[in-house]
Amino acid sequence: MTILENRKSSPFQNITIDDVMLEFSVRNVPFKFDLSKISSRLEHATTSQRERVELSPDGEGIHWPEVDEDLSLIALIRSKTGG
């Protein structure tokens, strides 16, 4: 499991990633996403590749350099809430 350091200016907190799930919270509201459903690159990546992950400087995106994947946390929330 990978736990990303939170950025003070970011509303995203408690960001964790394991082999199958991406989890985080916004204002104490939890969100969970199955990696295989949000990214075919992450679905086919090795555990080692998924563990090498970086939080964007603004704290609103996640980057996996070994699989060249970027995810916007805001876009993920919008996809789940229809917003």
N, C-alpha and C positions, 0 to 999 in steps of 0.2 A: 504494500500500500504506500502511496505517495501522498504526503501532506504538503500543500503549498503554503508558503508564508504569506499572510494577508498584508495587503497594502493599506495603510491607514486611511487613505483617501477613497478607497474602494468600498462600495456597499456589499461586496461579495465576501463572505466569511466562511471559515471551516471547510475549505476546498480540499477534498480528498479524492484520490483516484486509485482504483485497484484493477484487477484483470477484467472486470466486467462493468463496473459502475463509476460514474462521475457524480459526486455529491457536493453540494454547497448550500449555503443559506443566504438569504437577503432579508434583513430586518427580522431575523428569527423565524423566517418561513423557509422550511427545507425544500430542496429540489433534488431529484434523483434522475439520472439519465443512463440508460443502457448504452454502453459504448458501441455495441454492434448495430444499434438502431440509429445512431447519429453520425457514424463515420465508418465507411467500408475500409478505409486505411487503418483505423484503430482496431477494427474487427480482425484484420489479417496481420496486425503487428505482433511481434513477439512480446513477451512480458518485459524483457529488458528494454525494448524500444518504447513501450508504454510508460515505463518507469522514468525515462528521461524526458521530463516535461518542465516547461518554464511558464511562469506567469508573466503576462505582458507588463510593460512599465506602468500603464494606467490601471492595472489590476482588473481589467474587464475582459481579458482574453487569455487563452491558454495555447501554447505552442509545443508541439512534439517535433523537434528538429530531425530526428532520425527517420521519421515517416513523412516529413514535410506537411504536417497537418496543423491548422489553426482553427480554433473554435471561439466564437463570441459568446460569452455567458449571457449577454442581453438577448441575442438572437435565440439561444436555447430556451430562455424563459418565454419569449414571445411565441415560440413554436408550441410550447406546452399550454400556454394560457390563451392563445388565439389573439394576443395583443399586438 
